[in-house]
């Protein structure tokens, strides 16, 4: 297992914990959550950069701004779906992003995707559909918000990949968090609700888990081709189903277990093929030349 794959697995776990705590804070305004989430992570980011003795400003400011803008839009729309959908449903819709990521990478980064990988994408996507089915309680408008989140997440991932070897990973993470904190703070001035009791603890954990997830995500996308590691995000659906069951009493029928199997199968097959360890035609081992 490559370093890029390991970092993506870590990122998926930390983001899953973050999602669960955001769901616990569903009574707070969405942009207020964005403000706290990005604000706490910004403070941690500056500390990390100081320890690493890295200049926080960066040299690719337009790309950093675009990454931050795309990421903030994706974050707001995703948090909105988390607040208005079951945890597993919101995560399943947002995790369409690897499909959009691979498509955008063809045009933006000139990356190639093997034909068989599209089948594996479809396999994982069919698992997502099987897990959640067609929920008639979700409006078309709410579904559109979830799809917008997936699209802007994909654009943000491509900006991260574009800056590989051009910006320090911590700088890329910081600029996203900083822009999100500023945007969230400005909007929250007009719709502020004071957190109470355990809300403060949950908000702190959201920020900490965010920073951990972002650092591992950025390192993963800068170490590996997008099509290889982005599909691993689907594992977050498994975490969402577990956390939804444990924390929010979301019960899922047995048929959804088959969906989980399909998701994992698509992930594993894609990793093997995109890493060059298995030839998708004859099944023989091949050496990947880098």
C-alpha positions, 0 to 999 in steps of 0.5 A: 500500500503506497503512502498516498493511499495510506494518507487517504485512508486516514483522511477518510476516518477523520472526516467521518468523525467530523461529519458525525459531530456536525450532525450533532450540531444540526441545531446551529446555523450552517455558516456558523459551523463553517466559521467554527470548523475553519476558524479552529483549523486555521489556528492549528494550521498556523501553529503547524506552519510555524513548527515546520518553518514554512511561509504561510503566504504561498506563491500560487495565490490564484490557485490557492484562492480557487482551492479555498473558494471551491472548498468553502462552497463544497463545505457549506453545501455538504454541512447543509445536507448533513443537517437536513438528511440522515447521516448516511444519505448525505455522505452517500450523495457527497461521495459522488465527488470521485466520479466528478474528480476523475472527469475534471482531471481528464481536462484540467490535468490531462490525466488518463483513466483506464476504461475498466476503472469506469466500471469500478466507479459504476460498481461503487456508485451502484453500491451507494444507490443500493445502500440508500435506495431512492429516498422519497423524503428528499426533495429535488432541491435538497438532492441538487445541493448535495450534487453541487457539493460533490462537484465543488469538492471535485474542483477543489481536489483538482486544484490541490493536485495542480499545486503538487510540488509547487506548494507545501501541503500545510499552505494549501490546507491553511488557505482553504481554512482561512477563506472558509473562516472569513466567509463563515464569519461574515455571514454568521454576523447576520445569523448568529446563535450562541452555542451552549454546553457541550456544543463548544466541545463538539465544535472544538472536535470538529475543528481538530478532526478537520485539520487532521483530515485536511492534512492527510487528504492534501498529502494523499492528493499530492503523492498519487494520481487523483483517480487512484486515491479519490475513490477511497473516499467511498469508505466514508459511507461505511463509517457514516452508516455505523455512526448513524446507527450508533449515534442517531438510531438510523437503522438500515435493512439487510440489503444495504449490507450488499451495497457496502460490499459493492462499494468496498469491491469497487474501491479495492479493484480500482486501487489495484488497477490504478496502482499498476499491480494487476493488468486488467486484461490478462491479470498478470503482474506488471511493473509501473514505471514512474 
